Amino acid sequence: MNKKQLSEVIGLWKTDKKQYVKKSSFSAYMLLIENHLLPTFGDKYSIDEADVQSFVFEKLGTGLSHKTIKDILIVLKMILKFGAKHKWLDYTPFDIQFPTERESII
């Protein structure tokens, strides 16, 4: 079994994904990867649901919107599925909970 760090899988995924998506989508993915995924998960060989859940709370704490965090998770899932398909890492689907958004009362 040739396990790879997430940063290595991301490199391979980028090469693969670039062929199939528009330049604008690819650029958006790259921003999310560089700013959020690599700093947190880049050196990991596996990511479990608890890691992702704490990542979500951390990002909410920094003021990121639910939508942005969900976009990051979509990219993370694509990368993990790609890595699992090639047997570079294990991927277990995760079910992430978001705290209820409170409506601000004006």
Long-range contacts (C-beta under 8 A, 24 or more apart in sequence): 1-87, 2-87, 2-88, 3-45, 3-88, 3-89, 4-45, 4-83, 4-88, 4-89, 5-42, 5-43, 5-44, 5-45, 6-37, 6-38, 6-41, 6-42, 6-43, 6-44, 6-45, 6-47, 6-79, 6-83, 6-89, 7-38, 7-42, 7-43, 8-88, 9-79, 9-80, 9-82, 9-83, 9-88, 9-89, 10-37, 10-38, 10-42, 10-79, 12-82, 12-86, 12-88, 13-78, 13-79, 13-82, 13-83, 16-82, 17-78, 17-82, 28-71, 29-75, 32-71, 32-72, 32-75, 33-75, 33-79, 36-72, 37-72, 37-75, 37-76, 37-79, 41-76, 45-89, 46-89, 46-90, 47-76, 47-80, 47-89, 48-92, 48-94, 49-92, 49-94, 49-95, 49-96, 52-76, 52-94, 52-96, 53-94, 53-96, 53-97, 56-96, 56-98, 60-98, 60-99, 66-98, 66-101, 69-98
